[in-house]
Amino acid sequence: MNSPILFNFFNRPDLSVQVFKQIRASRPSILFLAADGPRAFVPGESALCLKTRTAVESLIDWPCEVHRFYRESNLGCCLAPSSAIDWFFSIVEEGIILEDDILVDSSFFSFAQVLLERYRNNPEIMHISANNYQGGRIRGNGSYYASQFAHSWGWATWRRAWAHYKVDISDFETDWDTLSAELGFSNDRKAWWFGSLKTCGNGLSSIWDFQWHYAIMKQRGVCLLPQVHLVKNIGIGSDATHTHSHTNTTLTPCRSLNKIKHPTDLRIHPEWDEFDFRHSVVNLPYPRLSLVEKVACLKYKLLNS
């Protein structure tokens, strides 16, 4: 595999090993390992961080170029991943990013690599995701569709896109009304994003990815989402930082993408994103598929089997 992979991990050796075994199976030629340091106030965490790093290192058994960014002290869930991505893109032009509880289907690696190459010089395209929250509905006529959602449980991007990222977005309110209107947000979606961006505005929260969403919003960028969900979050539980219990996002089954058909239309459809918002963010139950949607789903499966 030619696309570089950045693996962000911390203090969970069992989960990190599961995810890294999937990375190992893809045999990337360039591998980046970034690990946050232990928290001084957590007894035994230094040993746990070391155990995790050792376990991951022990699995590197194929010829590859390895870069390491191991911190001695803890930066937390905002600065640790965002600075690791900064480091990643200071060295490479494009790549895939995974965290220690994000177990992607093996087909995601080829999906991401093909799209990284195809849209390398298209500044409008800013994000490639492994996530799909359309409840089994087929959107468009390809293996992926255009969206405003930068879902990041398994994703890929380019240095040119990440250059727009800022941790501190405390000035976002200045143009929020204009921006959200131009993006076609519903009142509910506008209000939810306002509260979320306000929470992480000064970069002192434990969130890094809302700022990435905002960077894409400001650029009116396009995200590419697969027709099927290509990932499973294996870190659900009380020891997780954010995802403590199951929701639609964690219960969506992981599938494979057997073929890649490029869509003829990459326009963003606001109704598809509103559906995503209501079911991945608000967590409303997925409605049953209509007969038309069932037929479209069957046709898609037949064409991609």
QUIURBEL-V19974 format. One record per backbone hydrogen bond with DSSP energy under -0.5 kcal/mol. NH is the residue of the N-H (numbers start at 1). CO is the residue of the C=O. If there is no record, write none. Layout:
# QUIURBEL-V19974
nh={NH NH}
co={CO CO}
This chain:
# QUIURBEL-V19974
nh={4 5 6 7 7 8 8 9 9 13 16 17 18 19 20 21 22 23 24 25 26 26 27 27 28 29 31 32 33 34 34 35 36 37 42 43 45 48 49 50 51 52 53 54 55 56 57 58 59 60 61 65 66 67 69 71 71 74 79 80 82 83 84 85 86 87 88 89 90 90 91 92 95 96 97 98 100 102 103 103 104 105 108 109 110 111 112 113 114 115 116 117 118 119 120 122 123 125 126 126 127 128 129 130 137 139 140 143 145 147 150 151 154 155 156 157 159 161 162 163 164 165 169 169 170 172 174 175 176 179 180 181 182 183 184 185 190 191 192 193 194 195 196 197 198 199 200 201 203 212 213 214 215 216 217 218 219 220 221 222 223 224 225 225 227 230 232 234 234 235 237 240 244 251 252 255 258 261 262 269 270 272 273 274 275 276 277 278 279 280 281 281 282 284 294 295 296 297 298 299 300 301 302 303 304 305}
co={94 30 96 5 32 6 98 7 34 11 12 13 14 15 16 17 18 19 20 21 22 23 23 24 23 1 65 5 67 7 32 69 9 73 39 41 42 44 45 46 47 48 49 50 51 52 53 54 56 57 59 29 64 31 33 35 69 38 75 76 78 79 80 81 82 83 84 85 86 87 88 88 157 4 155 6 8 99 101 232 102 230 105 106 106 107 108 109 110 111 112 113 114 115 117 119 121 122 124 222 222 156 224 154 134 137 138 261 225 223 148 149 152 97 128 95 93 158 158 159 161 162 167 201 201 169 171 172 173 175 176 177 178 179 181 180 186 187 188 189 190 191 192 193 194 195 196 198 200 208 209 210 211 212 213 214 215 217 216 124 147 127 145 223 143 130 103 101 232 101 243 237 242 247 248 229 256 259 260 146 268 269 269 270 271 272 273 274 275 276 276 277 277 278 290 291 292 293 294 295 296 297 298 299 300 302}
